[in-house]
Amino acid sequence: MVTNMNNVNQSKTERIDIRANSAVKQLLQEAARSCHKSVSEFLLDAGVTAANQALADRQKFVLSDEQWAAFQDALDRPAQAKPNMKKLLSQPGLLD
């Protein structure tokens, strides 16, 4: 079940307890302040976003017969050389 951010702002009846060390708590408080949110709001928003991302590849999607055939055709095509991609991946990046 994917939850959008509208559902996050509905009446809250459940409680989630977490423990963190002092440094993590301070970090979360600072981040929440920077977003003009309470720590609870910040964690809930971030948690829902992370949960939706973690589950995104497990969601069901439906294709028409025509779309399924096009998808199968794309999968069955032989791989093609991508010289620009090879060049890009062989060069050091900004963080290297």
Sequence and secondary structure as in RCSB ss.txt:
>XXXX:A:sequence
MVTNMNNVNQSKTERIDIRANSAVKQLLQEAARSCHKSVSEFLLDAGVTAANQALADRQKFVLSDEQWAAFQDAL
DRPAQAKPNMKKLLSQPGLLD
>XXXX:A:secstr
    HHHHTS           HHHHHHHHHHHHHTT  HHHHHHHHHHHHHHHHHGGGS     HHHHHHHHHHH
HS     HHHHHHHHS  TT 
